[in-house]
Amino acid sequence: MPIDDNKSQETLRLRDLYATKVQGSWNHVFETELAYLAQTYTFEADGSVKGHVLLRQRHRVMVNGESVLTDWETIDDDDFTGTWDLRYMSSVQKNVLYITSSGYAVNAVIDFIGVDDNILEIKSPLLINDIIKMNRITTQP
């Protein structure tokens, strides 16, 4: 009989330890000479999530025998909303951050590495095989 991971002891313990720490706003920026990716997520206590993804690229081209960079081109600049949850997935024996969304392709089962007051460490839903450390966004009083 399959285990309902949504209600397993491991999932309940994971939520008890980390769900309130995950709540809040987080961002991560990945930048190279030719690419810029900014991810922002806000995880609410009611299980809702909203976010924004900005992806830009540019190219190196030859102009009059000189290598120059083109202007930035926006590939993706989208907001999304959905739901989030922490779960233990017995099939792969991993803790995951489970995100479902509408209006954007961030429907993902993301490896959840850990969280503290300042850093949320997950496998990026957008950068294949990269572990990212998202920074908590704090609002100034």
C-alpha positions, -999 to +999 in steps of 0.1 A: +000+000+000+015+034-010+024+059+018+007+092+017+038+114+021+016+145+027+007+130+061+037+109+070+055+113+103+086+126+084+065+152+066+048+164+098+082+166+116+097+186+086+068+210+087+070+214+125+107+222+123+109+244+093+076+257+079+075+289+100+112+296+091+104+293+054+076+318+056+086+353+044+102+367+013+134+354-003+155+363-033+185+350-053+204+366-082+226+347-106+247+370-128+273+364-154+286+386-182+260+372-206+231+362-182+210+376-154+185+356-134+166+370-104+141+349-085+119+362-057+095+341-037+072+350-008+059+321+012+028+329+033+016+311+064-017+300+047+003+280+021+001+305-007+032+316-026+038+345-049+069+352-069+087+370-097+113+357-122+134+380-143+157+365-169+179+386-192+206+377-217+231+395-239+257+383-264+293+391-273+296+400-310+323+414-332+318+449-345+345+464-367+369+437-355+362+445-319+344+422-294+315+441-278+285+432-256+250+436-269+223+453-249+204+432-224+174+413-238+146+403-215+137+367-220+112+364-191+098+389-167+068+372-150+049+372-117+032+340-105+010+329-076+003+294-063+008+272-033+037+258-013+043+230+011+072+211+027+071+173+023+093+143+028+092+122-004+097+086+006+101+076-031+134+095-033+141+098+004+144+136+003+129+167+019+113+189-007+097+223-011+067+216-033+054+246-054+024+246-077+016+278-096-007+292-122+004+315-149+041+304-147+061+273-151+074+271-116+055+239-108+083+221-091+094+196-065+125+213-052+151+197-030+149+214+004+184+216+019+177+239+049+167+272+062+177+296+090+168+332+098+187+346+068+193+318+042+169+294+024+190+267+007+172+248-021+179+232-054+170+259-079+138+254-098+153+273-128+191+266-128+194+228-134+214+210-107+224+242-089+220+245-052+211+282-044+212+301-012+183+325-012+186+356+010+157+367+033+143+400+023+137+421+053+116+452+053+129+483+069+108+499+097 
